[in-house]
């Protein structure tokens, strides 16, 4: 069940971060001044994002959910310009246009199959992207430094509780096959892809330009295609090939601009 899976993933990831902070003798409770922002991040960045992210593929299809899920880069650039005062440079604009174009081309076959029944799934995928973009901007404003591990851990743990509650309410009739494959996937996503990578992302957005960093998420579909090609011998079609070139060109424009721009202090 998607809500149960998302809730367990967040809970395990958060517990792992808190355990790691404890092993490093770091404070397990964030500062009193950060709890208000922490609760907002728990609801938006964990409950909303994880719930929408896991529900959308079953309704809209994995291809469309992937495309719209990667639109967070565009939203982050816009929010960072509005609330953080980050400049919308030529490099960013070029990367956004080419990145969006490339992602759409890569998922073009799935987009052609869109029907009226996928409307809710599309809305959920967009909500997940919007929530992820908002979280990056909020974390940048909060400037969490000393207790970052505990802060991220509590966000994931607290945000998992509503997911588990709604799962018990809505998904109580669905069974879970607790086999090795399911357990392995759950632990991999929780410990490798969620816990420490979330903390690392929070650290990064406080050091650099949020909008610029977010544009590298356009590379996600390229990694997905590469893994599918190597692991499952899947061929890359013409649309996907052109999409890859467009994304790489956009990232290249961004890197070229960054190499000619002096570093900013945050």
C-alpha positions as CSV (number, residue, x, y, z in Angstrom):
1,X,0.0,0.0,0.0
2,X,1.5,3.4,-1.0
3,X,0.8,5.3,2.1
4,X,2.1,2.6,4.4
5,X,5.2,2.3,2.2
6,X,5.8,6.0,2.3
7,X,5.2,6.2,6.1
8,X,7.6,3.3,6.8
9,X,10.2,4.7,4.5
10,X,10.1,8.1,6.3
11,X,10.0,6.5,9.8
12,X,13.0,4.3,9.2
13,X,15.0,7.1,7.6
14,X,14.3,9.5,10.5
15,X,15.1,6.9,13.1
16,X,18.4,6.2,11.4
17,X,19.4,9.9,11.4
18,X,18.5,10.2,15.1
19,X,20.5,7.1,15.9
20,X,23.4,8.5,14.0
21,X,23.2,11.8,15.8
22,X,23.1,10.0,19.1
23,X,26.2,7.9,18.2
24,X,28.0,11.2,17.5
25,X,26.9,12.6,20.8
26,X,25.0,15.4,19.1
27,X,21.8,16.9,20.6
28,X,18.8,14.8,19.8
29,X,16.3,17.7,20.2
30,X,16.6,20.7,17.8
31,X,16.6,24.2,19.3
32,X,13.3,25.6,20.6
33,X,13.3,28.3,17.9
34,X,13.3,25.8,15.1
35,X,10.3,23.6,16.1
36,X,7.7,25.8,14.4
37,X,9.5,25.5,11.1
38,X,10.2,21.8,11.8
39,X,6.5,21.0,12.1
40,X,5.8,22.8,8.8
41,X,8.5,20.8,7.1
42,X,7.2,17.6,8.6
43,X,3.8,18.2,7.1
44,X,4.8,19.6,3.8
45,X,8.1,17.9,3.1
46,X,7.3,14.4,4.5
47,X,3.5,13.9,4.8
48,X,2.5,15.8,1.7
49,X,5.5,15.0,-0.5
50,X,5.8,11.3,0.3
51,X,2.0,10.7,0.2
52,X,1.6,12.4,-3.1
53,X,4.8,10.9,-4.5
54,X,3.7,7.3,-3.7
55,X,0.1,7.7,-4.8
56,X,0.6,9.5,-8.1
57,X,2.2,6.7,-10.2
58,X,-0.7,4.3,-9.5
59,X,-3.1,6.9,-10.8
60,X,-1.3,8.7,-13.6
61,X,1.3,6.2,-14.5
62,X,5.0,6.1,-13.7
63,X,6.0,8.1,-16.8
64,X,3.8,11.1,-16.2
65,X,4.5,11.0,-12.5
66,X,8.3,11.1,-13.3
67,X,7.9,14.0,-15.6
68,X,5.9,16.1,-13.3
69,X,7.9,15.0,-10.3
70,X,11.0,16.5,-12.0
71,X,9.2,19.9,-12.4
72,X,10.3,20.8,-8.9
73,X,13.4,22.4,-10.4
74,X,11.2,24.9,-12.3
75,X,9.2,25.6,-9.1
76,X,12.3,26.0,-7.0
77,X,13.8,28.6,-9.3
78,X,10.6,30.6,-9.2
79,X,10.2,30.4,-5.4
80,X,13.8,31.2,-4.7
81,X,13.5,34.3,-6.9
82,X,10.4,35.4,-5.0
83,X,11.4,34.6,-1.4
84,X,15.2,34.5,-1.4
85,X,16.0,37.2,-3.9
86,X,18.0,34.8,-6.1
87,X,18.6,36.2,-9.6
88,X,17.0,34.5,-12.6
89,X,20.1,34.5,-14.8
90,X,20.4,33.6,-18.4
91,X,22.0,30.3,-17.5
92,X,19.2,29.3,-15.2
93,X,16.6,30.3,-17.8
94,X,18.3,28.3,-20.5
95,X,18.6,25.2,-18.1
96,X,15.0,25.4,-17.2
97,X,13.7,25.6,-20.8
98,X,16.0,22.9,-22.0
99,X,15.5,20.7,-18.9
100,X,11.7,20.8,-19.1
101,X,11.8,20.1,-22.8
102,X,14.2,17.2,-22.3
103,X,12.1,15.6,-19.6
104,X,8.9,15.9,-21.7
105,X,10.6,14.3,-24.6
106,X,11.9,11.4,-22.5
107,X,8.4,10.7,-21.2
108,X,6.6,11.5,-24.5
109,X,5.1,8.0,-24.9
110,X,3.6,8.1,-21.5
111,X,2.3,11.6,-21.9
112,X,0.4,10.6,-25.1
113,X,-1.5,8.0,-23.1
114,X,-2.9,10.5,-20.6
115,X,-6.7,10.2,-20.0
116,X,-9.3,11.8,-17.8
117,X,-8.8,9.3,-15.1
118,X,-5.2,10.4,-14.5
119,X,-6.2,13.9,-13.5
120,X,-5.9,13.2,-9.8
121,X,-2.6,11.5,-10.3
122,X,-1.2,14.5,-12.2
123,X,-2.4,16.8,-9.4
124,X,-0.7,14.7,-6.8
125,X,2.6,14.6,-8.8
126,X,2.5,18.4,-9.1
127,X,1.8,18.7,-5.4
128,X,4.8,16.6,-4.6
129,X,7.0,18.8,-6.8
130,X,5.6,22.0,-5.2
131,X,6.1,20.6,-1.7
132,X,9.7,19.7,-2.5
133,X,10.4,23.1,-3.9
134,X,8.9,24.8,-0.9
135,X,10.9,22.7,1.5
136,X,14.2,23.7,-0.1
137,X,13.3,27.4,0.2
138,X,12.1,27.1,3.8
139,X,15.3,25.2,4.9
140,X,17.4,27.9,3.2
141,X,15.6,30.6,5.2
142,X,15.9,28.7,8.5
143,X,19.7,28.2,8.2
144,X,19.8,25.0,10.2
145,X,23.4,24.2,10.9
146,X,24.4,22.7,14.3
147,X,21.5,20.2,14.8
148,X,21.0,19.3,11.1
149,X,20.9,15.5,11.6
150,X,18.4,15.7,14.5
151,X,16.3,18.3,12.7
152,X,16.0,16.2,9.6
153,X,15.4,13.0,11.6
154,X,12.5,14.6,13.5
155,X,11.0,16.0,10.3
156,X,10.9,12.5,8.8
157,X,9.7,10.8,12.0
158,X,6.9,13.3,12.7
159,X,5.9,13.5,9.0
160,X,5.6,9.7,8.9
161,X,2.9,9.6,11.6
162,X,0.0,11.1,9.6
163,X,1.0,8.7,6.7
164,X,0.8,5.7,8.9
165,X,-2.5,6.9,10.5
166,X,-4.2,7.4,7.1
167,X,-2.8,4.1,6.0
168,X,-4.4,2.3,9.0
169,X,-7.6,4.1,8.2
170,X,-7.8,3.7,4.4
171,X,-5.5,0.8,3.5
172,X,-6.3,-1.5,6.4
173,X,-7.8,-4.2,4.1
174,X,-4.6,-4.5,2.0
175,X,-2.0,-7.1,2.8
176,X,1.8,-6.6,2.8
177,X,4.1,-9.4,1.6
178,X,7.0,-9.1,4.0
179,X,9.5,-11.0,1.9
180,X,13.2,-10.3,1.3
181,X,12.6,-8.3,-1.9
182,X,10.1,-5.9,-0.2
183,X,12.2,-5.5,2.9
184,X,15.4,-4.9,0.9
185,X,13.7,-2.2,-1.3
186,X,12.2,-0.5,1.8
187,X,15.5,-0.4,3.7
188,X,17.4,0.7,0.6
189,X,15.0,3.6,-0.1
190,X,14.9,4.6,3.6
191,X,18.6,4.4,4.5
192,X,20.3,5.2,1.3
193,X,18.0,7.4,-0.7
194,X,16.1,9.2,2.1
195,X,17.9,9.6,5.4
196,X,21.4,10.9,4.8
197,X,20.7,12.3,1.3
198,X,17.9,14.5,2.7
199,X,20.3,15.8,5.4
200,X,23.0,16.3,2.7
201,X,20.5,18.2,0.5
202,X,19.5,20.5,3.4
203,X,23.2,21.2,4.0
204,X,23.8,22.0,0.4
205,X,20.9,24.4,-0.1
206,X,22.3,26.5,2.8
207,X,25.7,26.8,1.1
208,X,24.8,27.5,-2.5
209,X,22.2,29.1,-4.7
210,X,19.0,26.9,-4.3
211,X,17.6,27.5,-7.8
212,X,20.9,26.6,-9.4
213,X,21.3,23.4,-7.4
214,X,17.7,22.3,-8.1
215,X,18.3,22.4,-11.8
216,X,20.5,19.3,-11.5
217,X,17.4,17.2,-10.8
218,X,16.8,17.3,-14.5
219,X,19.5,14.7,-14.6
220,X,17.3,12.2,-12.8
221,X,15.6,10.8,-16.0
222,X,19.0,10.4,-17.6
223,X,20.3,8.3,-14.8
224,X,17.1,6.3,-14.9
225,X,17.5,5.6,-18.6
226,X,21.2,4.7,-18.1
227,X,20.4,2.2,-15.4
228,X,17.6,0.7,-17.4
229,X,19.9,0.3,-20.4
230,X,22.7,-1.3,-18.4
231,X,20.6,-3.5,-16.1
232,X,17.7,-4.5,-18.4
233,X,19.1,-3.9,-21.9
234,X,16.4,-1.3,-22.7
235,X,17.1,0.7,-25.9
236,X,17.0,4.5,-25.9
237,X,14.6,5.7,-28.6
238,X,14.8,8.9,-30.6
239,X,12.7,11.0,-28.3
240,X,14.8,9.9,-25.3
241,X,18.0,10.6,-27.1
242,X,17.0,14.1,-28.1
243,X,15.7,14.7,-24.5
244,X,19.1,13.6,-23.0
245,X,21.0,16.0,-25.4
246,X,18.6,18.9,-24.4
247,X,19.1,18.3,-20.7
248,X,22.8,18.0,-20.9
249,X,22.9,21.2,-23.0
250,X,20.9,23.0,-20.3
251,X,23.2,21.8,-17.5
252,X,26.2,22.7,-19.6
253,X,24.9,26.3,-20.0
254,X,24.4,26.4,-16.2
255,X,27.9,25.2,-15.4
256,X,29.4,27.5,-18.0
257,X,27.7,30.5,-16.4
258,X,28.7,29.3,-12.9
259,X,32.4,29.0,-13.9
260,X,32.3,32.7,-14.9
261,X,30.5,33.9,-11.8
262,X,32.3,34.7,-8.6
263,X,31.1,32.7,-5.5
264,X,28.5,34.3,-3.3
265,X,28.6,34.4,0.5
266,X,25.5,33.1,2.3
